[in-house]
């Protein structure tokens, strides 16, 4: 069984305020008599379901230099009961950690086509704890691992300190808790600070 946990990329998809939304320019179109259809895509690399590269929030490599092992392999999904606008702590986790990649479903950002600022995020204590448990990637169903108004980006800095990977903007509400194989490979974009991904869970 395969679960597609990626957001639909369209002009309706919300992006972080001030970032570049999706636009498509059709250069050639078979419906207009051209022999092929040819499109140009313009948007942010932090679009919908995406991964952050270390150079997005600190000194480090671009997304093209990240090892693919972060984004491919055994994964654990768990739904976390967390209030909106709250950082998740280790005590809020409903299960013990059983895999090196962990996805947390918060249901605090329910509509990816309508940007809201009160989504949940991760605490530094949680990132530290997950690192101690051998976790190399953490994914979330919100636009950021930090709260919307955070300027210090405490959780991002904890990820950087532990050399862990960040996966944001997942669609998880219909997926049961459990163990899966995660496939969420970034594009090989030279020097870029992130990449959209087509993220799936396979069981």
C-alpha angles and dihedrals in degrees: 000000000000126000117199104215096177127112119241110257109225139128087270094061110110120233131195109288109274095017125114115275124211120283130170125201114195105212096177125018129190090207087062093050101269117137092236139019113241124183137189118212122205122182147108119291087228090072124147108303104019146142126236121227119218091249088064092073107012147352110316146092129314120248093268090064097051117109111248090223088084092064102039129061146041114000139178124213122198133172112228124203100223130152119242117269091023133122115235115239128198091256090061094062109107095206142033118262113265105164140045092241121054129192119195121203110202102163088216095120102046102164118048089190092061117055114221126181102208099077122135123254142185128277122226087239090059094049090049091048094049090050089053088053091056097257114157100178133033123191129194138188092231134080094255144019086227128062116269096252096043113125097172092055091213096178093046089052091051090053089050092049092053096037091237126154127245125216116183140178098038124167104224110144096103097043119095122232114264149089121310144155111260121214113182108142119180124221115260095250110167112238095346121146095227146344140223112246138198097230121196137170118217126196 
